[in-house]
Amino acid sequence: MNTDPWVIRTGKFADSYWKNICSQISQLQTVNLFLAYVQFVDDRRYLGKSVGELVRMLPDEYPNAFCFVVDDSTFTSAEDAIAVVSFLPDWNDELDGFDWKPHGQIDDNQIRQFRALPSAIQRIQNNLSLANMGFEDFANYVDEDGVFRK
């Protein structure tokens, strides 16, 4: 399985809109020279699913603890804000590590999210994938409307 995090379409919008979002994410971010290493997933079984349903549907071999979701809220937002979703498992003191569960068993309280502009996805993906920064490092810097724009 490809180890790149997924950008998953759940919204019921025109294919042309989806292609536009994919193009925006795929563009080189010229300020910091970030390029997104993602896999675009347009699978009809994910259409209309909530974030919790979506996370629990991910294959157990999905290699990341985060993904990006292009949903109907992305389509209706003025800036095409994409959901950045983390489903990091709980820390287990007895194991002295994370208590990894199959995706189908992830609780809603383990799922966190914020929204980000398509132009920020490259930076977020690069830093989360390399563990240079954590989910909270981005989530703590969203604007008042819950969107990361930096």
C-alpha positions as CSV (number, residue, x, y, z in Angstrom):
1,M,0.0,0.0,0.0
2,N,1.2,3.5,-0.8
3,T,2.2,5.3,2.4
4,D,1.1,8.7,1.3
5,P,-1.8,10.1,3.3
6,W,-5.2,10.2,1.6
7,V,-7.2,13.2,0.4
8,I,-10.7,11.7,0.4
9,R,-13.7,12.9,-1.5
10,T,-16.9,12.6,0.6
11,G,-18.8,15.5,-1.0
12,K,-21.5,15.2,-3.6
13,F,-20.3,17.9,-5.9
14,A,-19.3,18.1,-9.6
15,D,-16.3,16.1,-10.7
16,S,-14.8,19.4,-12.1
17,Y,-14.8,20.8,-8.5
18,W,-12.9,17.7,-7.3
19,K,-10.4,18.0,-10.1
20,N,-9.8,21.7,-9.2
21,I,-9.2,20.9,-5.5
22,C,-6.8,18.1,-6.5
23,S,-5.0,20.5,-8.7
24,Q,-4.7,23.2,-6.0
25,I,-3.3,20.6,-3.6
26,S,-0.8,19.3,-6.2
27,Q,0.7,22.7,-7.0
28,L,4.1,23.4,-5.6
29,Q,3.8,25.9,-2.7
30,T,6.3,28.4,-3.9
31,V,6.8,30.3,-0.6
32,N,8.3,27.3,1.2
33,L,8.8,25.0,-1.7
34,F,6.4,22.3,-0.3
35,L,5.0,19.7,-2.6
36,A,2.1,17.5,-1.3
37,Y,2.8,13.8,-1.2
38,V,-0.8,12.5,-1.0
39,Q,-3.0,10.0,-2.7
40,F,-6.3,11.3,-4.0
41,V,-9.2,8.9,-3.3
42,D,-12.5,9.3,-5.2
43,D,-14.4,6.2,-4.1
44,R,-18.2,6.3,-4.2
45,R,-18.4,4.3,-0.9
46,Y,-17.1,7.3,1.0
47,L,-19.6,9.8,-0.5
48,G,-21.8,11.4,2.2
49,K,-20.0,9.8,5.1
50,S,-19.3,11.7,8.3
51,V,-15.7,12.0,9.4
52,G,-16.2,9.3,12.1
53,E,-17.8,6.9,9.6
54,L,-15.0,7.6,7.2
55,V,-12.2,7.0,9.6
56,R,-13.8,3.7,10.7
57,M,-14.0,2.6,7.1
58,L,-10.3,3.1,6.3
59,P,-8.5,-0.1,5.7
60,D,-6.6,-1.3,8.7
61,E,-3.3,-1.2,6.7
62,Y,-3.8,2.6,6.1
63,P,-0.4,3.7,7.4
64,N,-1.2,7.2,8.7
65,A,-3.0,8.6,11.8
66,F,-4.4,11.5,9.7
67,C,-6.1,12.2,6.4
68,F,-7.7,15.1,4.5
69,V,-11.4,15.2,3.6
70,V,-13.0,17.2,0.8
71,D,-16.6,17.2,1.8
72,D,-19.7,19.3,1.1
73,S,-18.5,21.9,3.7
74,T,-15.4,22.3,1.6
75,F,-17.6,22.9,-1.5
76,T,-19.7,25.5,0.3
77,S,-16.9,27.4,2.0
78,A,-15.7,30.6,0.4
79,E,-12.1,29.4,0.5
80,D,-12.5,25.7,-0.2
81,A,-11.3,24.8,3.3
82,I,-10.4,21.1,3.6
83,A,-10.9,19.1,6.7
84,V,-7.6,17.9,8.3
85,V,-8.5,14.9,10.4
86,S,-6.4,13.2,13.0
87,F,-7.3,9.9,14.7
88,L,-4.3,9.3,16.9
89,P,-4.9,6.6,19.4
90,D,-4.8,7.0,23.1
91,W,-1.5,6.8,25.0
92,N,-1.4,3.6,27.2
93,D,0.8,3.9,30.2
94,E,0.8,0.1,30.7
95,L,2.2,-0.3,27.1
96,D,4.3,2.8,27.4
97,G,3.1,3.6,23.9
98,F,0.0,4.3,21.8
99,D,-2.9,1.8,22.1
100,W,-3.4,1.2,18.3
101,K,-6.8,-0.1,17.3
102,P,-8.1,-1.3,14.0
103,H,-9.7,1.7,12.3
104,G,-13.1,0.2,12.7
105,Q,-12.8,0.5,16.5
106,I,-11.6,4.1,16.7
107,D,-13.9,6.1,19.0
108,D,-15.2,9.5,18.0
109,N,-13.3,11.0,21.0
110,Q,-10.0,10.0,19.3
111,I,-10.9,12.0,16.2
112,R,-9.9,15.6,15.9
113,Q,-10.1,18.0,13.0
114,F,-9.7,21.5,11.8
115,R,-10.0,23.1,8.3
116,A,-7.2,24.4,6.1
117,L,-6.8,26.1,2.8
118,P,-5.8,23.9,-0.1
119,S,-2.5,25.9,-0.3
120,A,-1.7,24.8,3.3
121,I,-2.2,21.1,2.8
122,Q,1.4,20.7,1.4
123,R,2.9,22.2,4.5
124,I,0.7,20.2,6.9
125,Q,1.2,16.9,5.1
126,N,5.0,17.3,4.9
127,N,5.4,18.2,8.6
128,L,3.0,15.6,9.9
129,S,4.4,12.8,7.7
130,L,8.0,13.6,8.9
131,A,6.9,14.2,12.5
132,N,8.5,17.6,12.4
133,M,5.3,19.0,13.8
134,G,2.2,17.4,15.4
135,F,-1.5,17.9,14.7
136,E,-1.8,20.3,17.6
137,D,1.0,22.5,16.2
138,F,-1.4,23.3,13.3
139,A,-4.7,23.1,15.1
140,N,-3.6,25.6,17.7
141,Y,-3.1,28.2,15.0
142,V,-6.4,28.2,13.2
143,D,-8.2,31.5,12.8
144,E,-11.3,32.4,14.7
145,D,-13.4,30.6,12.1
146,G,-11.4,27.3,12.6
147,V,-9.4,27.5,9.4
148,F,-5.6,27.2,9.2
149,R,-4.4,29.8,6.6
150,K,-0.6,30.1,7.3
